[in-house]
Amino acid sequence: VQLQASGGGSVQAGDSLRLSCVASGRTFSDFSTGWFRQAPGKEREMVAAISRNGVTTWYTDSVKGRFTISRDNAANTVYLQTSSLKPEDTAVYYCNAASLLARNYWGQGTLVTVSS
């Protein structure tokens, strides 16, 4: 599966952004999906994840209540709605798709920069 992420940008603290990731090449609903991020000098971390049918979600503690992950299987798209952004949210955000056999696929990343 190929993943194309978009929606990043430069914003002020407190602003919102909606990240999108469009999948192609395979049946999207066969994959659980998630968003990861990597800040300069830091390891990549999982931010949010969503099950194949969209019922179950997970968030890292630092984004709970501010970020919302969702997916539209008909549109082969997973979203990350971010709000109340903080400078520490600055990172390259990557979408991920994981197959039932635990094979991982990655998008190219979209940069989010939050200034105070």
C-alpha positions in Angstrom: 0.0 0.0 0.0 1.2 3.5 -0.8 0.5 6.4 1.6 0.5 10.1 0.8 0.3 12.5 3.7 -0.6 16.2 3.6 -1.9 19.0 5.6 1.1 20.1 7.6 2.1 23.7 7.9 3.4 26.5 10.1 1.0 27.7 12.7 0.8 29.6 16.0 0.3 28.0 19.3 -3.3 27.3 19.9 -4.1 26.8 16.2 -5.4 23.7 14.5 -4.4 21.6 11.6 -6.0 18.7 9.8 -3.6 16.1 8.5 -4.8 13.7 5.8 -3.2 10.5 4.5 -4.6 8.9 1.4 -3.8 5.2 0.7 -3.7 3.4 -2.6 -2.8 0.0 -3.9 -4.5 -2.2 -1.4 -7.9 -2.6 0.3 -7.6 0.2 2.9 -9.9 -1.5 5.4 -7.5 -4.4 5.7 -5.1 -2.1 7.6 -5.1 -0.6 11.0 -3.6 2.9 10.7 -1.9 5.5 12.8 0.0 8.7 13.0 3.6 9.0 14.2 5.8 12.0 14.6 9.5 12.7 14.8 10.8 15.9 16.3 14.4 17.0 15.6 16.8 15.0 17.6 14.2 12.7 18.9 12.9 9.2 18.1 9.8 8.6 16.2 6.8 8.2 18.5 3.3 6.9 17.9 0.7 9.7 18.3 -2.6 8.0 17.6 -3.9 4.9 16.1 -7.3 3.6 14.8 -8.6 0.1 14.1 -9.5 -1.2 10.7 -13.2 -0.5 11.2 -12.6 2.9 13.0 -14.2 1.8 16.2 -11.2 1.7 18.4 -8.7 4.5 18.8 -5.6 5.1 20.9 -3.7 8.3 21.8 -0.5 9.1 23.4 -1.0 11.0 26.7 0.4 14.2 25.4 -2.2 14.7 22.7 -5.3 13.3 24.5 -8.2 15.8 24.3 -6.4 17.8 21.6 -6.0 15.4 18.7 -8.6 13.2 17.0 -7.9 10.4 14.6 -10.5 9.2 12.2 -10.7 7.3 8.9 -13.0 7.0 5.9 -12.5 3.6 4.4 -14.6 4.5 1.4 -12.2 7.4 0.6 -9.1 5.3 1.6 -8.1 8.2 4.0 -7.1 8.5 7.6 -7.2 11.9 9.3 -5.6 13.5 12.3 -7.4 16.6 13.5 -5.1 18.6 15.7 -6.2 21.5 18.0 -4.7 23.6 20.7 -1.3 23.0 19.1 1.8 23.6 21.2 5.4 24.2 20.2 6.3 20.8 21.5 4.0 19.3 18.8 6.5 20.5 16.2 7.6 17.5 14.2 7.4 15.6 10.9 4.2 13.6 11.1 4.0 10.2 9.3 1.0 8.1 8.6 1.4 4.4 9.0 -0.6 1.4 7.9 -0.2 -2.1 9.5 -1.4 -5.2 7.9 -2.9 -8.2 9.7 0.6 -9.8 9.3 2.1 -6.8 11.1 3.8 -5.5 8.0 4.2 -1.7 8.2 3.9 0.8 5.5 4.9 4.5 5.8 3.9 7.7 4.1 6.5 10.4 3.3 5.8 12.7 6.2 4.3 16.2 6.5 5.9 18.9 8.6 4.1 20.6 11.4 5.7 23.7 12.9 4.1 25.4 15.9 5.5 28.7 17.0 4.8 30.3 20.4 
